Amino acid sequence: MKALRKDIELDMKELEAIIERSRHGTLSAADQEKLTEVLGALKQLMALVEDKNTSMRKLRQMLFGASTEKLENLKKILEAVSESDGGGGKEKALKHKAKGHGRNGADAYRGAERIKIQHESLTSGDGCPGCQKGKVYVPGSPAFRIRITGQAPLGATVYELEKLRCNLCGEMFTANEPAGVGTEKYDASSASMVALLKYGSGFPFHRLQGLQESLGIPLPASTQWEMVNDKASLIEPVHHELIRQAAQGEVLHNDDTTMKILALMGAKNREAKEEGSERTGVFTSGIIATTAGQKVALFFTGHRHAGENLAEVLKRRATQLGPPIQMCDALSRNLPKDFEVLLAHCIAHARRKFVEVAPNFPEECRYVLKTLSEVYRNDAHAGEEGMSAQERLRFHQDKSAPLMATFKLWLTQQIEEHRVEPNSGLGEAIAYFTKHFDKLTLFLRVAGAPLDNNICERGLKKAILHRKAALFYKTENGARVGDLYMSLIHTCQLTKADPFDYLTELQKHHQELAQQPQDWMPWNYRHTLEPAAQPADPIE
C-alpha cells in the first residue's frame, strides 16, 4: 500500500483566508496550487478509507508516520538540525548486537532431551588413528546436533488393558496398569501446560480446544478451566508468600491497564451507577518488586487502581523497614495512601512527550533526547560494570548530575525567556518535566532508584495480551486465578526459572509448600527439591 503524498503545510486560518479570497474571485496561483494539493490529499485519503484492506493501524502510520521512541529511529525527523551537531555529522548510534538475536546454541534448548553418544571406536587415551603417534583426549566440549520434532501441546497415552471373563462364573479379570501410570487422567504437567499457554502466552481456552481437536487429542475448554482452577487452590500459599516478600522490597514499580470482567459489567455496573458508586471501571494492576536481589511480579484485577493494590501489598511490610522506593508515572491513582514511600517518576513517560512533538520542534527535542540518551548510557554502563547501588549513585552524581543541571536550566529558560509558547506541545512537555523534576531525578539522590517504569509496563503486557486474545474474564474468581498464574509465570521469567517445571513441581509437592511456602519460590525451589531427589543413606 502506497503512503500518502508529501506533507502539506496548511493551518485552518490559512485555509479560511483562501476560501474568503475565493468569494471575491482573487485567488492567486499559489492559492490555486494549495487547494489542488489539499483536494488531492483528501481524494487519496477517501480512497484509503474505502479500501477494505486498510486497517486503522496502517492508516495512522501513513498519516502520522510509524511510532517510535528510539533516538536512532528519530533521525529522519530530526535531520533538519543535524548540521548543528558538530559540523553536520550525524549521531553515531551504539551498534551493540541485541541479545537474543541470531542462531540459538545448544545451551538455549534447556527443555530438550539430551542423549550422550560415545565414540564408536575410540576412548580417551587411545592412540590417534590419524598420525599414529599421539593419543586422543576429551576436549572442552562435545559436538552438538539438534533435531526438532513437532508435537501437540498436550499429549495422551491410551493403555489397552486386556480383560478376561470366566465362562462359568462370569468373573472379570483385567490386566494391571503399568507402574507409575497413576490414577488421575490429567497429571500435574497437563495443568501446567494449559496455564502457561493461557496466562503466559495469551492462548484462549477455545483456541487450544480447536488445536487439540485437530491433533486427535480432544481437550474441551470447560475441562481446561477445571484443571487450572482446581490446581490454583493447591499452589495458592506460594502466591501469598510472593505478596509477602514483595512487600519487603527495596524498589516497587506499579501501573495498571483496563480489563473486563463480565460479572462486573452489564446489570451490576448499572446498579453501581444508580447507587452513586464512583468506581465502575475494572483494571489489572501490575507490581514489580525487587527484594533481596530477586524480582517478584504481582497482578491484581478488579475495581482497585494501582495505588490501592500497592497499599494492600504494603500492609504486609515489616514495621522495622524504612519506606521503599516507588516508581510509577505521575498519575495520582498510582500512589498508595497512608504509606510513606520515596517516590520516583518515570523518565520514559516524560521523554515520550518530547518524542510526540519532535516533528514540530526538531531542534529543541533533539537536545532533550540526546541529553536523556547520555543519562541512559551512563546507567547502562553502571549495569555492565556490575556496580553496587551506592557505586551507581556516585557514578550518576559524577556523570549524570551535571547533564541534568544544565538540562533543568535549559527547561527554565525556554519558558522564562519566552522561547516557547507555554500552551504548545513543547511547552506542555517542558511543564511536565519541570513540575516533576525532583521525582524524575531521584536516581541522583537515592541509591537504587531506577530511571523508568519500563519493567512494569513490560509486565503488564501479560495482561494486555490476555485482554486482546481472550477479551475478558467471566467472573471475579476467573480473574483471581488468572492473576495467580500470571504472577507466578512472570516471576519465573524475571528470575530465569522454568515456569512449566515450576508449576508442575508446585502441584506435586503442594502438601510441603503449604507448610513452608518460603522454600518454594521460583529462585530456590530447585534447591528445596535436591534433598528429596537424593537417595537416603543406607542404614547400617
Secondary structure, DSSP 8 states (H G I E B T S, - for coil): -----S-----HHHHHHHHHHHHTT---HHHHHHHHHHHHHHHHHHHHHH-TT--HHHHHHHHH------GGGGHHHHGGGGGGTTTT----------TT-S---GGG-TTS-------SS--TT-B-TTTSSSB----SS-----------SS--------EEE-TTT--EEE----TT--S-SS-HHHHHHHHIIIIIH---HHHHHHHHHHTT----HHHHHHHHHHHHHHHHHHHHHHHHHHHT-SEEEEEEEE--BGGGSTHHHHHHHHTT-S----EEEEEEEEETTEEEEEEEEES--HHHHHHHHHTTS-TTS---EEEE-S-GGGS-TT---EEEE-HHHHHHHHHHTTTTSHHHHHHHHHHHHHHHHHHHHHHHTT--HHHHHHHHHHHHHHHHHHHHHHHHHHHHTT-S-TTSHHHHHHHHHHHTHHHHTGGGTSTT--S--HHHHHHHHHHHHHHHHH--BSSHHHHHHHHHHHHHHHHHHHTT--HHHHHHHHHHTHHHHHH-GGGGSTTTHHHHHHHHHS------
